Amino acid sequence: MTERITPTGPSDGPSDGDRLPPARFALDRQTWKEIAHLLLNLPASLVGFVYVVTMLATGAGLAVTVIGLPLLAGGLRGSRQLGKAERARARRLLGLRIDEPSPLPVRRTGLFGWLWSSLKDPVAWRATLYDFIRLPWGIATFTITLVSLFVLWPVLPFLARGLTNVDRALVRGLLSPDDALEKRIA
């Protein structure tokens, strides 16, 4: 029986070079969060698109009546809430640091003050635009990510990072507070 000599001395077991590396995931936690964000883009963009199209069509169609503009103003308030949910999703899954815009100020009291401030709210209009243009992007990211999970898995981390960088730019560009506008409001 031959004794195996290692630099630290004799041993009876296998050397460190013969052992397999410990088991670990090929993709890190942040990559899986980005993949989850990309897969959730389709349902989130469907909800946002249907809401925005319904709100705009109903509000604009009924604008000649008494209830059209208040309905559109209420819809813009809801669009602002959808933007808030998207900012929270981007913070949680993408690690994006983005501030909430200031609350909507009402300068005049009454129905007309509420109506006017709601209709000219730039945060709500940018959130509406964000939800309107995201449907094709949501379909594309969902499809690419799902196919990549099964077919292109070796390059999936790189695809996920590139696609989520576009999502980060969309969120920063349309859902972040506008500094000049915030200063004017203050």
MOWO-V263699 format. One record per run of one state. SS is the DSSP state (hx for helix, st for strand, lp for the rest). FROM is the first residue (numbers start at 1). TO is the last residue. Records with the same first field share a line. If there is no record, write none. Layout:
# MOWO-V263699
SS->FROM-TO + FROM-TO
This chain:
# MOWO-V263699
lp->1-3 + 7-8 + 12-15 + 19-28 + 62-65 + 95-109 + 120-121 + 151-152 + 176-178 + 186-186
st->4-6 + 9-11
hx->16-18 + 29-61 + 66-94 + 110-119 + 122-150 + 153-175 + 179-185
